[in-house]
């Protein structure tokens, strides 16, 4: 499997959202995840990674 680098893992806005989800920047970040192709790819990557762990690959 290819090694992927996702900026979402180290995103400062994401970290801010996790600390203060009701803040303006937190809500803006959450809104942008609805259409962000990078976020969707990151979520798919995490899903595949978890499936591999459960299968033991």
N, CA, C and O of each residue as an XYZ file, in Angstrom:
228
protein
N       0.843     -1.182      0.000
C       0.000      0.000      0.000
C       0.888      1.244      0.000
O       1.956      1.251      0.613
N       0.443      2.289     -0.686
C       1.187      3.528     -0.739
C       1.144      4.239      0.604
O       0.173      4.136      1.353
N       2.213      4.957      0.886
C       2.250      5.786      2.078
C       1.656      7.144      1.733
O       2.090      7.779      0.771
N       0.685      7.594      2.489
C       0.022      8.859      2.214
C       0.366      9.877      3.296
O       0.464      9.547      4.478
N       0.542     11.099      2.870
C       0.748     12.215      3.788
C      -0.488     13.091      3.716
O      -0.814     13.620      2.653
N      -1.167     13.248      4.816
C      -2.368     14.073      4.856
C      -2.110     15.266      5.763
O      -1.733     15.110      6.925
N      -2.315     16.444      5.223
C      -2.138     17.654      6.014
C      -3.174     17.745      7.122
O      -2.965     18.452      8.109
N      -4.276     17.046      6.974
C      -5.337     17.089      7.986
C      -4.838     16.594      9.340
O      -5.345     17.013     10.380
N      -3.856     15.714      9.331
C      -3.324     15.189     10.585
C      -2.692     16.282     11.426
O      -2.741     16.230     12.655
N      -2.096     17.274     10.771
C      -1.371     18.329     11.475
C      -1.989     19.707     11.285
O      -1.332     20.716     11.540
N      -3.221     19.764     10.848
C      -3.885     21.027     10.540
C      -4.121     21.841     11.819
O      -4.708     21.351     12.783
N      -3.652     23.089     11.806
C      -3.820     23.943     12.973
C      -5.286     24.294     13.193
O      -5.724     24.428     14.336
N      -6.047     24.444     12.117
C      -7.475     24.727     12.265
C      -8.196     23.548     12.893
O      -9.088     23.726     13.722
N      -7.806     22.347     12.498
C      -8.426     21.154     13.081
C      -8.129     21.075     14.573
O      -9.017     20.783     15.373
N      -6.888     21.333     14.941
C      -6.512     21.315     16.351
C      -7.295     22.372     17.133
O      -7.719     22.132     18.264
N      -7.480     23.536     16.520
C      -8.249     24.593     17.162
C      -9.696     24.155     17.343
O     -10.298     24.390     18.391
N     -10.251     23.515     16.313
C     -11.620     22.998     16.399
C     -11.747     22.000     17.547
O     -12.731     22.022     18.287
N     -10.767     21.139     17.692
C     -10.826     20.137     18.758
C     -10.778     20.778     20.142
O     -11.361     20.250     21.089
N     -10.084     21.916     20.265
C     -10.026     22.624     21.544
C     -11.272     23.467     21.775
O     -11.806     23.511     22.883
N     -11.736     24.144     20.709
C     -12.853     25.083     20.853
C     -13.831     24.912     19.689
O     -13.866     25.749     18.787
N     -14.620     23.845     19.697
C     -15.502     23.567     18.558
C     -16.598     24.615     18.342
O     -17.104     24.735     17.226
N     -16.971     25.355     19.346
C     -18.037     26.341     19.187
C     -17.525     27.727     18.787
O     -18.320     28.648     18.599
N     -16.205     27.882     18.657
C     -15.651     29.166     18.237
C     -15.946     29.398     16.754
O     -16.314     28.470     16.033
N     -15.783     30.629     16.314
C     -16.025     30.947     14.907
C     -15.104     30.126     13.995
O     -15.568     29.512     13.034
N     -13.806     30.116     14.295
C     -12.876     29.343     13.463
C     -13.173     27.846     13.528
O     -13.032     27.139     12.531
N     -13.579     27.370     14.691
C     -13.937     25.966     14.820
C     -15.132     25.612     13.952
O     -15.131     24.589     13.268
N     -16.152     26.462     13.982
C     -17.337     26.213     13.155
C     -17.022     26.365     11.672
O     -17.569     25.639     10.843
N     -16.142     27.307     11.333
C     -15.735     27.482      9.940
C     -15.004     26.236      9.436
O     -15.243     25.778      8.319
N     -14.118     25.698     10.262
C     -13.396     24.489      9.870
C     -14.376     23.330      9.669
O     -14.275     22.594      8.688
N     -15.311     23.170     10.586
C     -16.293     22.091     10.487
C     -17.125     22.237      9.221
O     -17.401     21.241      8.552
N     -17.529     23.453      8.880
C     -18.299     23.710      7.664
C     -17.493     23.325      6.434
O     -18.024     22.707      5.511
N     -16.221     23.682      6.414
C     -15.411     23.422      5.229
C     -15.172     21.927      5.008
O     -14.898     21.519      3.879
N     -15.267     21.104      6.049
C     -15.064     19.665      5.871
C     -16.174     19.030      5.053
O     -16.013     17.921      4.542
N     -17.297     19.720      4.925
C     -18.413     19.198      4.139
C     -18.123     19.124      2.651
O     -18.757     18.344      1.941
N     -17.187     19.912      2.167
C     -16.881     19.912      0.736
C     -15.393     19.788      0.427
O     -15.017     19.759     -0.745
N     -14.555     19.715      1.421
C     -13.103     19.658      1.212
C     -12.682     18.285      0.685
O     -12.859     17.284      1.380
N     -12.124     18.217     -0.540
C     -11.698     16.915     -1.072
C     -10.553     16.300     -0.276
O     -10.455     15.077     -0.183
N      -9.692     17.124      0.294
C      -8.597     16.598      1.116
C      -9.115     15.919      2.369
O      -8.618     14.859      2.749
N     -10.111     16.518      3.017
C     -10.698     15.940      4.225
C     -11.380     14.614      3.906
O     -11.258     13.644      4.654
N     -12.098     14.586      2.789
C     -12.786     13.355      2.393
C     -11.782     12.249      2.101
O     -12.007     11.095      2.467
N     -10.675     12.590      1.443
C      -9.630     11.597      1.165
C      -9.004     11.111      2.469
O      -8.709      9.925      2.614
N      -8.804     12.011      3.401
C      -8.231     11.651      4.698
C      -9.152     10.700      5.452
O      -8.688      9.726      6.044
N     -10.453     10.976      5.435
C     -11.417     10.103      6.100
C     -11.428      8.713      5.467
O     -11.508      7.706      6.170
N     -11.346      8.663      4.138
C     -11.303      7.377      3.432
C     -10.032      6.609      3.797
O     -10.066      5.395      3.999
N      -8.914      7.328      3.880
C      -7.649      6.718      4.274
C      -7.756      6.116      5.677
O      -7.319      4.988      5.910
N      -8.340      6.875      6.610
C      -8.493      6.363      7.973
C      -9.384      5.123      8.007
O      -9.107      4.166      8.730
N     -10.442      5.155      7.226
C     -11.360      4.018      7.167
C     -10.631      2.777      6.659
O     -10.760      1.700      7.242
N      -9.872      2.919      5.586
C      -9.114      1.789      5.031
C      -8.072      1.299      6.018
O      -7.861      0.094      6.156
N      -7.419      2.223      6.706
C      -6.385      1.862      7.671
C      -6.981      1.052      8.828
O      -6.375      0.083      9.284
N      -8.143      1.442      9.292
C      -8.812      0.711     10.367
C      -9.246     -0.674      9.902
O      -9.151     -1.642     10.657
N      -9.720     -0.771      8.663
C     -10.123     -2.081      8.133
C      -8.919     -3.015      8.030
O      -9.038     -4.209      8.303
N      -7.770     -2.484      7.643
C      -6.563     -3.298      7.562
C      -6.155     -3.800      8.942
O      -5.737     -4.949      9.089
N      -6.276     -2.940      9.952
C      -5.932     -3.344     11.305
C      -6.827     -4.479     11.786
O      -6.364     -5.428     12.419
N      -8.129     -4.366     11.472
C      -9.068     -5.390     11.952
C      -8.880     -6.722     11.233
O      -9.175     -7.779     11.790
N      -8.389     -6.670      9.994
C      -8.146     -7.890      9.227
C      -6.786     -8.478      9.600
O      -6.565     -9.680      9.457
N      -5.870     -7.621     10.083
C      -4.554     -8.089     10.479
C      -3.541     -8.073      9.365
O      -2.591     -8.855      9.377
N      -3.727     -7.198      8.406
C      -2.786     -7.098      7.274
C      -1.622     -6.252      7.661
O      -0.717     -6.041      6.855
